[in-house]
Amino acid sequence: MYINDSAIERIKEIGGDALVEKMIQLFLNHAPKNYQLAQEARQELDLKQLSDSVHAIKSSAGNFGAHPLFNAAENIERLAREGKAEEAIQGMVALDECFNNTIQAMKTILVERN
């Protein structure tokens, strides 16, 4: 499961379906930009940019209980900050899969709510 249903329900309790949809839209609008920056940082071996980009992804994923994505981003962020370039780059494989699956899960949630 890429999105925790209880996290979605907590957001709904705070602001209803409108807030859930708004937050998902914000994620769908901003996370791909950070993901692209992470991809560029991977290509350039820019560990600072990689760390910053995945930190933003991690924070957004945490709002939705997207644990696989959160964990993958957290791992890369830690490795990049420790200067472990090879390990951080290898961690991007897990991030790629989790990111794509999380995006699809969020799009599915939007479709189901409309």
CYANA upper distance limits for C-alpha pairs under 8 A (distance plus 0.5 A):
  2 TYR  CA     66 ALA  CA      5.79
  2 TYR  CA     67 HIS  CA      7.25
  2 TYR  CA     68 PRO  CA      6.83
  2 TYR  CA     69 LEU  CA      8.03
  2 TYR  CA     98 CYS  CA      7.96
  2 TYR  CA    101 ASN  CA      7.24
  2 TYR  CA    102 THR  CA      5.99
  2 TYR  CA    105 ALA  CA      7.25
  3 ILE  CA      7 ALA  CA      8.36
  3 ILE  CA      8 ILE  CA      8.50
  3 ILE  CA     64 PHE  CA      6.67
  3 ILE  CA     65 GLY  CA      6.20
  3 ILE  CA     66 ALA  CA      5.02
  3 ILE  CA     67 HIS  CA      7.75
  3 ILE  CA    102 THR  CA      7.33
  3 ILE  CA    105 ALA  CA      7.37
  3 ILE  CA    106 MET  CA      8.21
  4 ASN  CA      8 ILE  CA      7.25
  4 ASN  CA     64 PHE  CA      6.95
  4 ASN  CA     65 GLY  CA      5.31
  4 ASN  CA     66 ALA  CA      6.58
  4 ASN  CA     67 HIS  CA      8.15
  5 ASP  CA      9 GLU  CA      6.75
  5 ASP  CA     65 GLY  CA      8.42
  6 SER  CA     10 ARG  CA      6.66
  6 SER  CA     65 GLY  CA      8.46
  7 ALA  CA     11 ILE  CA      6.88
  7 ALA  CA     63 ASN  CA      7.76
  7 ALA  CA     64 PHE  CA      5.86
  7 ALA  CA     65 GLY  CA      6.02
  8 ILE  CA     12 LYS  CA      6.68
  8 ILE  CA     20 VAL  CA      7.31
  8 ILE  CA     64 PHE  CA      6.71
  8 ILE  CA     65 GLY  CA      8.48
  9 GLU  CA     13 GLU  CA      6.62
 10 ARG  CA     14 ILE  CA      6.95
 11 ILE  CA     15 GLY  CA      6.83
 11 ILE  CA     16 GLY  CA      7.63
 11 ILE  CA     19 LEU  CA      7.37
 11 ILE  CA     20 VAL  CA      6.48
 12 LYS  CA     16 GLY  CA      4.63
 12 LYS  CA     17 ASP  CA      6.02
 12 LYS  CA     18 ALA  CA      8.46
 12 LYS  CA     19 LEU  CA      7.12
 12 LYS  CA     20 VAL  CA      6.34
 14 ILE  CA     19 LEU  CA      8.33
 15 GLY  CA     19 LEU  CA      5.47
 15 GLY  CA     20 VAL  CA      7.87
 16 GLY  CA     20 VAL  CA      7.18
 17 ASP  CA     21 GLU  CA      6.63
 17 ASP  CA    113 ARG  CA      8.43
 18 ALA  CA     22 LYS  CA      6.56
 19 LEU  CA     23 MET  CA      6.48
 20 VAL  CA     24 ILE  CA      6.67
 21 GLU  CA     25 GLN  CA      6.56
 21 GLU  CA    110 LEU  CA      7.09
 22 LYS  CA     26 LEU  CA      6.65
 23 MET  CA     27 PHE  CA      6.70
 24 ILE  CA     28 LEU  CA      6.59
 24 ILE  CA    106 MET  CA      6.96
 24 ILE  CA    110 LEU  CA      8.20
 25 GLN  CA     29 ASN  CA      6.52
 26 LEU  CA     30 HIS  CA      6.49
 27 PHE  CA     31 ALA  CA      5.82
 27 PHE  CA     60 SER  CA      7.22
 28 LEU  CA     32 PRO  CA      7.21
 28 LEU  CA    103 ILE  CA      7.44
 28 LEU  CA    106 MET  CA      8.36
 29 ASN  CA     33 LYS  CA      8.03
 30 HIS  CA     34 ASN  CA      7.13
 31 ALA  CA     35 TYR  CA      6.50
 31 ALA  CA     56 ALA  CA      8.25
 31 ALA  CA     57 ILE  CA      6.48
 31 ALA  CA     60 SER  CA      8.04
 32 PRO  CA     36 GLN  CA      6.53
 33 LYS  CA     37 LEU  CA      6.77
 34 ASN  CA     38 ALA  CA      6.64
 34 ASN  CA     53 SER  CA      5.63
 34 ASN  CA     54 VAL  CA      7.58
 34 ASN  CA     56 ALA  CA      7.35
 34 ASN  CA     57 ILE  CA      7.08
 35 TYR  CA     39 GLN  CA      6.73
 35 TYR  CA     53 SER  CA      7.29
 35 TYR  CA     54 VAL  CA      7.77
 35 TYR  CA     57 ILE  CA      7.76
 36 GLN  CA     40 GLU  CA      6.71
 37 LEU  CA     41 ALA  CA      6.57
 37 LEU  CA     49 GLN  CA      7.89
 37 LEU  CA     50 LEU  CA      7.84
 37 LEU  CA     53 SER  CA      6.63
 38 ALA  CA     42 ARG  CA      6.58
 38 ALA  CA     49 GLN  CA      7.43
 38 ALA  CA     50 LEU  CA      5.44
 38 ALA  CA     51 SER  CA      8.47
 38 ALA  CA     53 SER  CA      5.80
 38 ALA  CA     54 VAL  CA      6.97
 39 GLN  CA     43 GLN  CA      6.87
 39 GLN  CA     50 LEU  CA      8.39
 40 GLU  CA     44 GLU  CA      6.70
 41 ALA  CA     45 LEU  CA      6.10
 41 ALA  CA     46 ASP  CA      5.29
 41 ALA  CA     47 LEU  CA      7.29
 41 ALA  CA     49 GLN  CA      6.21
 41 ALA  CA     50 LEU  CA      5.63
 42 ARG  CA     46 ASP  CA      7.02
 42 ARG  CA     47 LEU  CA      8.15
 42 ARG  CA     50 LEU  CA      7.09
 42 ARG  CA     89 ILE  CA      6.70
 45 LEU  CA     85 ALA  CA      7.58
 46 ASP  CA     50 LEU  CA      6.62
 47 LEU  CA     51 SER  CA      6.43
 47 LEU  CA     80 ALA  CA      5.64
 47 LEU  CA     81 ARG  CA      7.54
 47 LEU  CA     83 GLY  CA      7.49
 47 LEU  CA     85 ALA  CA      7.31
 48 LYS  CA     52 ASP  CA      6.68
 48 LYS  CA     80 ALA  CA      7.52
 48 LYS  CA     81 ARG  CA      7.65
 49 GLN  CA     53 SER  CA      6.46
 50 LEU  CA     54 VAL  CA      6.64
 50 LEU  CA     77 GLU  CA      7.71
 50 LEU  CA     80 ALA  CA      7.35
 51 SER  CA     55 HIS  CA      6.46
 51 SER  CA     76 ILE  CA      7.50
 51 SER  CA     77 GLU  CA      5.02
 51 SER  CA     78 ARG  CA      8.06
 51 SER  CA     80 ALA  CA      6.10
 51 SER  CA     81 ARG  CA      6.96
 52 ASP  CA     56 ALA  CA      6.98
 52 ASP  CA     77 GLU  CA      8.01
 53 SER  CA     57 ILE  CA      7.02
 54 VAL  CA     58 LYS  CA      6.41
 54 VAL  CA     73 ALA  CA      5.68
 54 VAL  CA     74 GLU  CA      7.81
 54 VAL  CA     76 ILE  CA      7.59
 54 VAL  CA     77 GLU  CA      6.56
 55 HIS  CA     59 SER  CA      6.69
 55 HIS  CA     73 ALA  CA      7.20
 55 HIS  CA     74 GLU  CA      7.51
 55 HIS  CA     77 GLU  CA      6.76
 56 ALA  CA     60 SER  CA      6.84
 57 ILE  CA     61 ALA  CA      6.53
 57 ILE  CA     70 PHE  CA      7.92
 57 ILE  CA     73 ALA  CA      7.23
 58 LYS  CA     62 GLY  CA      6.60
 58 LYS  CA     69 LEU  CA      7.47
 58 LYS  CA     70 PHE  CA      5.16
 58 LYS  CA     71 ASN  CA      8.10
 58 LYS  CA     73 ALA  CA      5.83
 58 LYS  CA     74 GLU  CA      6.75
 59 SER  CA     63 ASN  CA      7.24
 59 SER  CA     70 PHE  CA      7.95
 60 SER  CA     64 PHE  CA      7.69
 61 ALA  CA     65 GLY  CA      6.78
 61 ALA  CA     66 ALA  CA      5.46
 61 ALA  CA     67 HIS  CA      7.64
 61 ALA  CA     69 LEU  CA      6.80
 61 ALA  CA     70 PHE  CA      5.83
 62 GLY  CA     66 ALA  CA      6.49
 62 GLY  CA     67 HIS  CA      7.51
 62 GLY  CA     70 PHE  CA      6.49
 65 GLY  CA     70 PHE  CA      8.43
 66 ALA  CA     70 PHE  CA      6.49
 66 ALA  CA    102 THR  CA      7.59
 67 HIS  CA     71 ASN  CA      6.34
 68 PRO  CA     72 ALA  CA      6.65
 68 PRO  CA     98 CYS  CA      6.59
 69 LEU  CA     73 ALA  CA      6.58
 69 LEU  CA     95 LEU  CA      6.81
 69 LEU  CA     98 CYS  CA      5.52
 69 LEU  CA     99 PHE  CA      6.51
 69 LEU  CA    102 THR  CA      7.71
 70 PHE  CA     74 GLU  CA      6.47
 71 ASN  CA     75 ASN  CA      6.60
 72 ALA  CA     76 ILE  CA      6.88
 72 ALA  CA     91 GLY  CA      7.43
 72 ALA  CA     92 MET  CA      8.27
 72 ALA  CA     94 ALA  CA      6.65
 72 ALA  CA     95 LEU  CA      5.78
 72 ALA  CA     98 CYS  CA      8.06
 73 ALA  CA     77 GLU  CA      6.51
 73 ALA  CA     95 LEU  CA      6.89
 74 GLU  CA     78 ARG  CA      6.67
 75 ASN  CA     79 LEU  CA      6.71
 75 ASN  CA     88 ALA  CA      8.16
 75 ASN  CA     91 GLY  CA      7.73
 76 ILE  CA     80 ALA  CA      6.42
 76 ILE  CA     87 GLU  CA      8.37
 76 ILE  CA     88 ALA  CA      5.37
 76 ILE  CA     89 ILE  CA      8.15
 76 ILE  CA     91 GLY  CA      6.31
 76 ILE  CA     92 MET  CA      7.63
 77 GLU  CA     81 ARG  CA      6.62
 77 GLU  CA     88 ALA  CA      8.08
 78 ARG  CA     82 GLU  CA      6.69
 79 LEU  CA     83 GLY  CA      6.80
 79 LEU  CA     84 LYS  CA      5.68
 79 LEU  CA     85 ALA  CA      7.62
 79 LEU  CA     87 GLU  CA      7.12
 79 LEU  CA     88 ALA  CA      5.72
 80 ALA  CA     84 LYS  CA      6.14
 80 ALA  CA     85 ALA  CA      6.57
 80 ALA  CA     88 ALA  CA      6.14
 84 LYS  CA     88 ALA  CA      6.59
 85 ALA  CA     89 ILE  CA      6.54
 86 GLU  CA     90 GLN  CA      6.69
 87 GLU  CA     91 GLY  CA      6.65
 88 ALA  CA     92 MET  CA      7.18
 89 ILE  CA     93 VAL  CA      8.24
 91 GLY  CA     95 LEU  CA      7.04
 92 MET  CA     96 ASP  CA      6.43
 93 VAL  CA     97 GLU  CA      7.15
 94 ALA  CA     98 CYS  CA      6.67
 95 LEU  CA     99 PHE  CA      6.22
 96 ASP  CA    100 ASN  CA      6.73
 97 GLU  CA    101 ASN  CA      6.68
 98 CYS  CA    102 THR  CA      6.43
 99 PHE  CA    103 ILE  CA      6.64
100 ASN  CA    104 GLN  CA      6.77
101 ASN  CA    105 ALA  CA      6.61
102 THR  CA    106 MET  CA      6.66
103 ILE  CA    107 LYS  CA      6.76
104 GLN  CA    108 THR  CA      6.66
105 ALA  CA    109 ILE  CA      6.77
106 MET  CA    110 LEU  CA      6.87
107 LYS  CA    111 VAL  CA      6.81
108 THR  CA    112 GLU  CA      6.61
109 ILE  CA    113 ARG  CA      6.68
110 LEU  CA    114 ASN  CA      6.89
